[in-house]
Amino acid sequence: MAEYNTIRTAAGVSAAQIDEGLRAHMNKVYGTMSVGTFITFLAAWAIAGLAVTTDPSAATAMIREGQYLTGFGQAIYMSPLKWVIMFAPLAFVFFGFGAAVNRLSAAGVQLAFYVFAVLMGLSISSIFLVFTGHSIMQVFLITSIAFAGLSLWGYTTKKDISGWGSFLIMGVIGLIVASIINIFLGSPAIMFAISILGVLIFAGLTAYDTQDIKNEYLAHAHHGDSEWLGKSAIMGALRLYLDFINMFMMLLQLLGNRE
């Protein structure tokens, strides 16, 4: 709050300009995140549609009675390519985006984000084979309501929650390690524990990231660097997008009805 007041009194920058700029910045963050989320679920639905057929003559493997995998479906879900698809979004976040931010314009970074959203859609497309469409929509609605409430709280609270960051990041690393181990163990109990902890961790990250994005804007707004602020909005959208997608996937494991 003291930082905010300092910026408000900076030379040449009025309180009204800061408030208006912050609103525009957050609108871009949420707008970019929403478009990315839409792209991800549209891509996931379309890819799952290409992977499944009801025609036995065009099938390579049976999923259940009346549903079969196409050659494309077998390649992305049953061949070694599935490991590349599974870990590609993680590699893109850790290695691809850093280079994109440094080398590309704000428009280029935004395009990279949308490409990542398609890649994430490919990675999670199997949910349309495993869970009913109704339960996917139901969990998506629950996630949206929870995300909106948590993000609003993070934006409006006067409490400084910056101390949550290191604890939550350690939690995410723990979730990644536990999830990789459980790929080989296949334990339902471990998966249940991962899902419970994951919901709590990404709920906390939603509030934390929202406040951090807001504070980051306030700390740099007086510099007037529109290119940097544009990239910052896209990176903020990425952070909230990842919080939403991961919280959705954890809740789907807990609440989704399987085919």
N, C-alpha and C positions, 0 to 999 in steps of 0.2 A: 504493500500500500504506500509506503514511503517512496518507493521507486516510482510509482505511478504519479504521485504528487510532484516529484522532482521533474519528471518529463512534462507534466502539465505547465510548469513554470519556465520551461526551457525557452530561450530566445527565439522568437519567430514562430512558435508553435502554440496555438491556443488550445484550451480544453475542448472546445467544440470540434476542432480539427482532429485531435487525438481520438475523441469518442466516435466521430464519423469514420475515421480511418480504421479503428478497431472493429466496428460493425462490418465494414466492407471486407476486411481481412477475414473475419470469422465466417461471413457469408460465403466467401470463396473457399475456405477450408471445408465447410459442410457441403457446399455445392459440388466440389470436386470429389469429395469422399462419396457422396450419394451417387454420382455418375459412375464412379469406379465400382461401387457395390452393385449397381444395376448391370453393368457390363459383366461382372463376375458371374452373377446368377443366370443371366441370359446365355453366356458362353457355356456354363455348366449344363444347363438344360439342353442346349443345342448339341453339345458334344455327347451327352448321354443318349440323346435321340439317335445320333448316328451310330452309337455303339450297340444298340439293341434292335432286334428285329423280331417279328412274329412269324416270319417265313422260314420254315425249317430248311428249305433248299439253299438259302443264303447264309445259313448259320455255320459257325465253327465250334460252338459250345453252347450247352443249355444252362440257363441261369435257374429257371424254374419252369413249371409246366406252362407252355405257351409263349415263353420268352427265351430268346437266344442271343448270344453275342455274335456280332458281325466280325469280319476280319479286322476291322478297325478297332472294335471293342476288345478283341483278344490281344491286340498289339499294345493297347494302353493300359489294360487291366491285368493281363496274365503273363505278358512277356517281361524280360528284364528291363524294358523301357519304362515300366511302371515305377521303378526306383528313381529314375531320372526325373519323371514327372512329379513324383512325391516330394523330392528335395529341391527341385528347381526354384520354387518361390523363395525358399529359405536362402539359397545361394544368391538369388537376385537381390534380395533385401540387403544382405550383408556385404556383397561385393559389387553389385551392379549400380545401385542407387548412389553410392558415394562418388563413383566416377561420373555418373550422369549429372549430378549437382555441380560438380567442379568444372565440367567441360561444356555442358549444354546451356542454352538459353532457358528462360522460364517456360517457354512454349515447348521446348524439347524435353524438359523434365516432366512436364504434364503428359506429353505423349508417352514417355517411358512408363509413367504411372499407369496409363490405360493399357499399355502392352502387358504390364505386370498383372493387371486385373484380369486380362484374358488368360494368362498363364495360371493364375490362381483358380479361375473357373475350370480349366482343364484338370487341375490337381484335385478339386473337390467334386468333380462331376459324378463320381460314383455314388454320391448321396441319393441321386435320383433312381439308382438301381437297388439301394439298400432300404431306404425309408419311403413311406407313402407320401404322395404329393401333398395330402392334407396336413400331415404332421410337419412337413417342411415349412409350409406356409404358416402354420400355427406357431412353430418355434421362431420363425422369422419375425412374426408380429410381437411375440414376447420379447425377443432380443431388441427389437426397435424401441419398444416402450422403455425397457430397462436402460438401454443406451442413452436415450433422450433424457431420462431423469438424472442419470449419473453425470452426463456431460453438462447439463444445466446446473447441477450442484457444483461441479468443478469450476464452472465459469463464474458463478455468483457468490460462492462462499468467501468469507473474509479470512477463513483459516488458511494458514500457509501449510500446504501438504507436500511441499518440495522434498521433505525428508522421506516420503514414501518411495521415491524413485529407485534408490539402490536396492531396497528390500524387494520391490516388485520385479526389477530386472533379474535379480538372483532367482526369484520364483519362476520366471519365464525360462531361464536356463535350466533349472531343475525339471520343469515340465518337458522341455525338449529332450533332455537326456532320458528321462523316464519313459517318454513316448517311443523313442528309438529302441530302448531295451525291450519294451513291451511288444514291439513289432515281432520280435523273435520268441518272446514268452507266450504271447496271446492270452494273458490273464484277464478275465472279466473284472476281477476285484481290483487289480491295478488300474484298469481302464476307468472304472467307476471313481476311484480315488483321484486319478488325473483330471477327470471331468469336473468333479466337485471343486478341487483346488483351482482348476483353470478358470472356472466361472468367477470365483472370488478374486483371483489375480487380475483378470482382464476387466472386471468391474472396477477394481481399484485403479488400474491403468487408464481407464476411460476418464475418470475424474482427474487424475494426476496429469495426463497428457493435455486435457482441455485447459487446465489452469496454466500449464507450462507454455502452451502455444500462445495464450493470452499474454502472459508475462514477457515472453520472447518478443512479441510485437511491441509492447510498451517500452521495452528496453532499447529497441532499434528504430522506433518510428521517427524520432527527431532527426535521424541521419538523412531521411528522404531518399534512400536507395530503393527505387521501385523494383529493379531487377532482383535484388536480394529478397525483398519482401514477397515478390511473386513466387520465387523458389521456396521461401519459407512457408507460404500458404500450402503449396503442393506437398511439402514434406510433412506439414501438420496434418493434411488430409490423409497421407499414407499412414501416419501413426494411429489416427482414429479409425481408419479403415481396417487396419490389422486388429485393433481392439475389438471392433464389431464382428469381423469374420471369425476370429478365434472364440469369442464369447458365444456366437451362434453355433459353432461346431461343438463346443463343449455342452451347451444346452441340448443340442440335437442328440448327442450320445445319451443324455440323461432322460429326455422327454420324448424323443422321437419314436414313432411306431414303425416297426420294421415290416417289410413286405413278407 
